[in-house]
Amino acid sequence: MRAEAQAHVDSINEALALLRRFLDWDRALRRLDELNARVEDQALWNDPKAAQEVMRERRRLDEAITATRAIETELADTVELMDMAEAEGDTGMVDDGVAGLAALSLRANEDKIKALLAGEADANDTYIEVNAGAGGTESQDWAGMLSRMYTRWAERRGMKVELIDQHSGEQAGIKSATLLLKGENAYGYAKTESGVHRLVRISPYDSAARRHTSFASVWVYPVIDDNIEVEYNESDLRMHINTTDSAVRITHIPTGIVVQCQNQRSQHKNKAEAYNQLRARLYERELAIREAAANAENDSKTDIGWGHQIRSYVLQPYQMVKDLRTGVVSTAPGDVLDGALDPFMAAALSQRVTGETVEVDDVD
């Protein structure tokens, strides 16, 4: 088999192996049988909420199993046809087979990512919070670039983006911003972006044209609805209201979580949105406690600086974006900053399932 074709086959098999591992294949088949039996039980439909949850789980599981089986069948058929074509010297059919494998590889990896988005809150809308690190204008400009990057990524995926809160920098960029992304699996995709992001470039604010390193942190947490109960005591909250611009800031004293909103003209609406963010942050914290991988990420978010970054973006003297968790690299940082984040997200999602870590050296 041609090397190009073999590379596609290897990629497809890798995606299939990860899908089966993630689904826990035998358990998934048993669970689907259980869900199908529950759907046929008329008593289930007496509880619309429970029925909705069962149907959602059944749909996701059925789609993942069906997609996996379809790819396995198509892979086997294509390889068999290619072997026959090579034996007969039919180069045209071999070329068609290579093209078919390339398309199947893309589909397998897309289906893999869809299946990986089966976490408790992955289907939800999401908040993305960006904060500038130390460094004044440099870091604030970098934070503004990150905010735009996530806006562009969401727009590429057809999501709706709302600016919930923003504090502008003195000269350029932002000190902080909170975005609300509304769309299918918004949290599931974006959750791997939490962490510190590092920028290396020739500063446009330095008359001596020296290279500068800037840091900004990103925190992603899911929007939650009223069906998810989040407990907290009002006595644990400290609220500050700026009557001049209706801005509302709430601090949850036991955890130190701070949320704020000033985007709405109405103080009442700002207060309601701040409470929504607080519930979401507390919920994300609970998810993090239950997930060892998320715990490790939250540990890395304690400081916005050296040794904690998850990704480096180098604009000068060469062009590179490098993820320090997965080793994924792009030599087109302009595209990445314009929202081309899918390869980084896909690799990080896969890593959460496999638990495999790689030794990655940071870029200079």
N, C-alpha and C positions, 0 to 999 in steps of 0.2 A: 504494500500500500504506500502511496506517495506520502512523503513527510508532512506535507500540508494537510492531507486528509487525516493522517494519524493524529496530528495536533488537534484537529477538531473533535475526533473521536475521544481523545483523552480529556478534552475540556467538557464534553457532554457527560462522560462517565463520572468525572469529578462532581459535576452538578447533580447528577442522579444519586451519587453516594451521599452527598450532603443532604439532599432531600429526604432520602430514606432514613438517614441518621436523625435528622431533625424531627421527622414525623414519628419515629420509633415504629417502623413499618407494621409489624405484627399487631402492636397495640392500636395503631391507627385504624387498621382494618376491623378489629373487634369493636372499637369505639364507634365507627361508622355504622356497623350493624346495630349497635345499641340505639343510636340516634334514629335510625330508620324505623326501628320498632317503636320508639317513643312517638314519632310523628304519626304513626298509624293508630296510636292510642287516643281515642276521642277525648279522654279525660284531660289530656294536655291542653286542649284548646279552651278549657274553662279558665285558664290562667294565661291571658294574652302576653304578659311580660315574660313568663317562663317559656311560652311557645316561641316567642321572638328570639330568645337567647338560644334555644335548641336549634331553630332553623338557621340562625347565623353560624353556629358552630358546625352544623351539618353541611352547610353550603361551602364553607372554607375547607373542611376536611375532604369533601367529595371532589371539589375542584383540584386540590393538591394531588389526591390519589389518581384521579383521571388523567391529569396532565402528566404525571410521572409515568404511568403505564403507556400513554400515547407516545411519549418520547422514546421509551425503551423499545416499543414495537417499531417505530419509524427508524430508529438507529439500526436495529438488527436487519430490517429489510434493505436499507440503503447499503450497509456494509456487504450484505450478501450479493446484491446486484453489482456492486463495484468489483467484488472478487470475480464474478462471472465475466464482467466486461474486460478486466485486466487479462484474464485467461484467454479471452477471444481476441485481444488486441484492439478492442473498440475504444479508442481514446476519447471520442465524443461522449460516450456514455460515462466514461470515467470522469471527464470534466463536469458533466451534469451532477455526478455523485458528489464531487468535491463541493460544488456550489450548494447542493442540498444539505451537506453536512455543516457548511458554514452557517446557513440559515437556521438549521436545527440547533447549533451551538448557541446562537443568539437567543432562540426561544427557550432553550433549557435554562440558560442563566436568568432570563426574565422570570420564568416560572419559579425558579429557585428563590429569587428575591421576594416574589409574591407570597410564597409559602412561609418564608422566614418572618413575614409581617403578621404573626399570629399571636403576639403578646397581648397581655391584658388590656392595654390601652392603645395598641398600635394603630387601630382604625380611627382614632380620635383626631380632632383638630389639635393644633399645638401652639404654644408660646415659644418664641425664641428671644432670649434676653442677651444683649451684647453689652459688655462693659470694657471701657478703656483701661489699660494698665497704667503704671507709672510712666512718666515721660512727656506729659503735657500734650502739646499740639501733635507731635508725631504719633503717639498712641491714640489720640482722639481721632485723628484722620484715619488711622487704620481701623478703628472701631466703626467709623462711618462706611468704610469700604466693605467690611464684613456684613454690615446691615444691608447694604445694597446687594451683596452677593447672594444672601439668602432670599431677598425679595425677588431677584432675577431667577433663582432656582425655582422658587414656588410658582412664579408666573409661567415658566417653561412647562411646568406640570399642570397648568390650568387651575392653580389654586388662587383663592382670593386672599389678599394680604391687607391687613389693617394695622396701622401704627397706633399702638395703645399708649405709649409713653416715650418721650424723648427729651434728653437734656443736651443741648448743643454745646460744642467746645467753644473756647474763647475766640480762637482764630479760625479753626476749621474742624470738620468732623463732629463727633458726638462724644460726650462723656458716657452716656448710656442710652439704650433704646430697648423697647419691648415690642416685638412684632407678634401679631396673631395670624397664623396661617390656617386657612380653612380649605380642606380638600381631603380626598380619600387617602387614608394611611399617612396623613401628614406627620403625626408623631412617630410612627413606625420608621419612616425614612429618616427623619431629622434627628432622632434621639442620639445617634452615634456622633453627632457634631459637638456634643458637650465637651468642653475642655478649653485649654489655652491654645491660641493660634499666634504664630510668630511671623513677622514680616521683616525681610531684609531688603533694603533698597538705598539708592542715592536720594537723600532727603530733598524734596522740593522747597523745604523751608530752611535749608542750610546754604548760606552764600558760598561756603567753601566746598560745596558738592561732596561731602563726606558720606560714607555709608552709615546708615543707622539701623538699629534693630529695635522693633516695637512689638509690644504684646497686647493682646486683648482676650478676654474670656467670653465664652459662649455657654449659655445654660439653656437646655431644652426641657420643657415639661408639658404634659398633656392637658388639654382642656377636658374637664370632667362635667358630667351632667348631674341632674338632681337624683338620678338612680344610684349614684355612688356616694356613700355616706363618709364624710370626713369629720372626725370629732376634734373639737378644740374648745377651750373655755374663753369666753369673752374677757374674763379677768386677766388672761395671759396676753391680751392684745394692747398695744399702745398705738393710738391713732393721732395723726397730725393732719390738720386741715388748713390749707392756705386759702383764706377767704378771698384773696386778691384774684387768683386765677382758678379757683375751685379745685386745686390739686389735692389729692388725698394720698397719704402714705400710712401704711399699717405695718407695725413690727410685731412679729410673734416672738415674745420674749424667751420662751424656753429653747427655741431652736435658733433664734437670731435671724430668721427669715424676714426679709423686708420686701414689700411690694408697694407699688405706687402707680397712680394713673392721673393724668392731667389732660388727656386728649379731648374729653367731652366738655362741653360748655357747662353742663349741669353738674353741680356738686353731687347730687344724688346719683347720677349715672357713673361718675368717677368712683364714688364709694362702692357701688354695686360691682363695678369691674374690678376694683381692688380686692374685694372679698372673693370674687371668682378666681383671681390669680392666687390668692392666699390658699384657697382650697386646693387648687391645682398643684401648688408648690408642696404643700403638705402631703398630698397624694403621691407625687413623684418621689418624695423622700421615703415614703413607706415602700414604694416599689423598689427603690434603691437598697433599702435594708434587706429586702427579700431576695435580691438578685446580686450574687457575688460580683458579677462583671460590672454591674452598675455601681456597686460599692467602690470598686477599684477606680472607676472613672471619677466618682465624686471626690475621692482622696486626692486625685490629680488636679482638682479644681481649687485647691485651697489657696494657692499663690498664683498670681498672674506674672510669671517671669520664668527665668531659666530653670530647666530641669523638669518643668511641668507641661510643656507644650505637647500637643498631639499632632500638630502639623506645622510645617515650615513653608513659607512662601518667599522665594528668592526672585527678585526682579533685576538686580544687578550684583555682580558683573555678568552673570549668566541667568538663564530663565529656567526655573524649576519649582514645582510644588511637590512636597514629599510628606506622606503620612508616616508618622513615626511609630504607629501601632502595627500597620499592615504592610508597610513597604511600598504601597502604591505610589507611583510617580507620574506626574504630568510635566511635559516640557513646554506647555502652553499656559502659563499662569494667567494670561489675559482671558482665556476661555474659562478657566476655573473661577476667576473673580467675576465673570459674567454669568455664573450659575451652573457651570458644567461639573457638578458634584457627584453625579450618580456612581461613577466607578469607585470613589472613596467610600460612599455610603454602603455600596454593595459588599465591598471587601470587609468593612467593619461589621456588618450584619452577619456575614459568614463566620467571621472570627468569634463572634459571640456564641455561635452554635458549636463550633469545633473546639473552642477553648485553646486553640493552638496560638502560641506567640512566636514572633520572629524577632531576630536581632537586627535592629535598624539603626544605622548611624545617622545622626543629624547632619544637615548640610551646613556649610560655613556661611 
